[in-house]
Amino acid sequence: MPDIKQAKILIMATDGYEQSELFVPLEKLRAAGATVHIAAPKKGPIKGWNETDWGKAVDADMEIDDVDSDEFDALVLPGGQINPDKLRINERAIELVLDFLDSEKVVAAICHAPWLLVEADAVEGRTLTSWPSVKTDIENAGGDWIDEEVVVDGNIITSRSPKDLDAFVTAIIEEVEQTEGEQRHSA
């Protein structure tokens, strides 16, 4: 995998993403030198959720239907309740998650975003974390759930909430920078 300065990272979201869970990775990954794009069901502004009310919008520069996973090194999935709930019923969004996973590229999901991994049938035999209310969904899908700030299992990175964002972004950078063929560490 490339140095983070040569990496291309995709954030996939729609209206209702938890504001900090999109903006913090976006800003920190760009500050580290990565090229970051945002994909949504439609190009243009998507509105964030800021803890208890609607927050800032961000412009999606790509449509999910137009994304080619071969052009990216990692996929970041912000949480919030609304965002992943909408995306998990979007067939192309789930296909995209599977494309990244099948290519053994990094897929990082925080908060409620592991719902997308459950929907993609990608958690069986894996160890993940999430917002506590997603625990049962992960376990029912055959995954193991643990309460830690960040969990790396193969090419999947998960975190619980906005308070874990520093560890989440650090793990994304570390995993993207691992060389091809190097054994990924597990939880």
C-alpha positions as CSV (number, residue, x, y, z in Angstrom):
1,M,0.0,0.0,0.0
2,P,1.2,3.5,-0.5
3,D,2.6,6.1,1.8
4,I,-0.4,8.1,3.0
5,K,0.8,11.0,0.9
6,Q,0.2,9.0,-2.2
7,A,-3.1,7.4,-1.0
8,K,-6.5,8.0,-2.4
9,I,-9.2,7.6,0.2
10,L,-13.0,7.6,-0.4
11,I,-15.5,8.7,2.3
12,M,-19.0,7.4,1.5
13,A,-21.9,9.2,3.2
14,T,-25.3,10.7,2.7
15,D,-27.6,13.1,4.6
16,G,-27.5,12.4,8.3
17,Y,-23.8,11.5,8.7
18,E,-22.4,12.3,12.2
19,Q,-20.6,15.6,11.5
20,S,-17.4,14.9,13.4
21,E,-17.2,11.4,12.0
22,L,-16.9,12.8,8.5
23,F,-15.1,16.1,9.0
24,V,-12.3,14.8,11.4
25,P,-11.2,12.0,9.1
26,L,-11.5,14.2,6.1
27,E,-9.4,17.0,7.6
28,K,-6.8,14.7,9.3
29,L,-6.3,12.5,6.3
30,R,-5.9,15.5,4.0
31,A,-3.5,17.1,6.5
32,A,-1.5,13.8,6.4
33,G,-1.2,14.2,2.6
34,A,-3.9,11.8,1.4
35,T,-6.2,12.7,-1.5
36,V,-9.8,12.3,-0.1
37,H,-13.0,12.2,-2.1
38,I,-16.6,12.1,-0.8
39,A,-19.2,9.9,-2.6
40,A,-22.9,10.1,-2.0
41,P,-26.0,8.9,-3.8
42,K,-25.9,12.2,-5.7
43,K,-23.2,14.8,-6.2
44,G,-23.6,18.1,-4.3
45,P,-24.2,19.0,-0.7
46,I,-25.1,16.4,1.9
47,K,-26.1,17.5,5.4
48,G,-24.5,16.4,8.6
49,W,-26.0,15.7,12.0
50,N,-24.2,17.4,14.8
51,E,-25.0,15.5,18.0
52,T,-28.6,16.7,18.5
53,D,-29.5,18.6,15.4
54,W,-28.7,19.2,11.8
55,G,-25.2,20.5,11.3
56,K,-22.8,21.5,8.4
57,A,-23.1,20.3,4.9
58,V,-20.2,19.0,2.8
59,D,-20.1,18.7,-1.0
60,A,-19.9,15.1,-2.4
61,D,-17.7,15.3,-5.4
62,M,-18.7,11.8,-6.7
63,E,-21.8,9.8,-7.1
64,I,-21.7,6.3,-5.5
65,D,-22.8,4.8,-8.9
66,D,-19.7,6.3,-10.6
67,V,-17.1,5.1,-8.0
68,D,-14.5,2.6,-9.2
69,S,-12.9,1.0,-6.1
70,D,-9.7,0.3,-8.1
71,E,-9.0,4.0,-8.0
72,F,-8.8,4.1,-4.2
73,D,-6.7,2.6,-1.4
74,A,-9.3,2.8,1.5
75,L,-13.0,3.4,2.2
76,V,-14.1,5.4,5.3
77,L,-17.7,5.0,6.5
78,P,-18.9,7.7,9.0
79,G,-21.7,6.8,11.3
80,G,-24.6,8.6,12.8
81,Q,-27.9,6.8,12.9
82,I,-29.4,8.2,9.7
83,N,-26.5,7.9,7.3
84,P,-25.7,4.2,7.5
85,D,-29.4,3.3,7.8
86,K,-30.0,5.0,4.5
87,L,-26.8,3.6,2.8
88,R,-27.4,0.0,3.9
89,I,-30.5,-0.1,1.7
90,N,-28.6,1.3,-1.3
91,E,-27.5,-1.7,-3.3
92,R,-24.6,0.1,-5.0
93,A,-23.3,1.3,-1.6
94,I,-23.2,-2.3,-0.4
95,E,-21.6,-3.5,-3.6
96,L,-18.9,-0.8,-3.1
97,V,-18.2,-2.0,0.4
98,L,-17.8,-5.5,-0.9
99,D,-15.5,-4.3,-3.8
100,F,-13.2,-2.8,-1.2
101,L,-13.3,-5.8,1.1
102,D,-12.8,-8.3,-1.8
103,S,-9.8,-6.3,-3.0
104,E,-8.4,-6.4,0.6
105,K,-8.4,-2.7,0.8
106,V,-8.9,-0.9,4.1
107,V,-12.6,-0.4,5.1
108,A,-13.0,1.8,8.2
109,A,-16.4,2.1,9.9
110,I,-17.2,4.1,13.0
111,C,-20.3,4.3,15.3
112,H,-23.4,2.9,13.5
113,A,-21.5,2.5,10.1
114,P,-20.7,-1.2,10.9
115,W,-24.4,-1.7,9.8
116,L,-23.0,-1.5,6.3
117,L,-20.6,-4.3,7.0
118,V,-23.5,-6.4,8.5
119,E,-25.6,-5.7,5.4
120,A,-22.6,-6.7,3.2
121,D,-22.5,-10.0,5.1
122,A,-18.8,-9.2,6.0
123,V,-18.7,-9.7,9.8
124,E,-18.9,-13.4,10.3
125,G,-15.8,-14.6,12.2
126,R,-14.5,-11.0,12.5
127,T,-13.9,-8.9,15.6
128,L,-15.4,-5.4,15.6
129,T,-16.6,-2.6,17.7
130,S,-19.3,0.0,17.2
131,W,-21.8,2.2,18.9
132,P,-23.3,-0.1,21.6
133,S,-26.7,-0.4,20.0
134,V,-25.1,-2.1,16.9
135,K,-23.5,-4.8,19.1
136,T,-26.4,-7.3,18.7
137,D,-26.6,-6.8,14.9
138,I,-22.9,-7.6,14.7
139,E,-23.2,-10.7,16.9
140,N,-26.3,-11.9,15.1
141,A,-24.3,-11.6,11.8
142,G,-21.6,-13.9,13.3
143,G,-19.2,-11.3,14.4
144,D,-17.5,-10.9,17.8
145,W,-18.1,-7.4,19.4
146,I,-15.6,-5.9,21.9
147,D,-15.7,-2.5,23.6
148,E,-12.5,-0.8,22.5
149,E,-11.7,2.5,20.9
150,V,-10.4,1.0,17.7
151,V,-10.4,-2.6,16.5
152,V,-8.4,-3.8,13.4
153,D,-9.3,-7.2,12.1
154,G,-7.7,-7.8,8.7
155,N,-8.6,-5.0,6.4
156,I,-11.6,-3.8,8.6
157,I,-11.1,-1.0,11.1
158,T,-14.0,-0.1,13.5
159,S,-14.5,2.4,16.3
160,R,-17.3,3.2,18.7
161,S,-18.0,7.0,18.6
162,P,-16.6,10.5,18.0
163,K,-14.5,10.2,21.2
164,D,-12.5,7.5,19.4
165,L,-11.7,9.6,16.3
166,D,-8.0,10.2,16.9
167,A,-7.4,6.4,17.3
168,F,-9.7,5.7,14.3
169,V,-7.8,8.0,12.0
170,T,-4.4,6.9,13.3
171,A,-5.4,3.2,12.5
172,I,-6.5,4.2,9.0
173,I,-3.2,5.8,8.3
174,E,-1.2,2.9,9.7
175,E,-3.2,0.3,7.8
176,V,-3.1,2.2,4.5
177,E,0.7,2.5,4.8
178,Q,1.3,-1.2,5.4
179,T,3.1,-2.7,2.5
180,E,1.4,-5.3,0.3
181,G,1.7,-8.8,1.5
182,E,2.6,-7.7,5.0
183,Q,0.5,-9.5,7.6
184,R,-2.2,-7.3,9.0
185,H,-2.7,-7.5,12.7
186,S,-5.9,-8.7,14.2
187,A,-7.8,-7.6,17.3
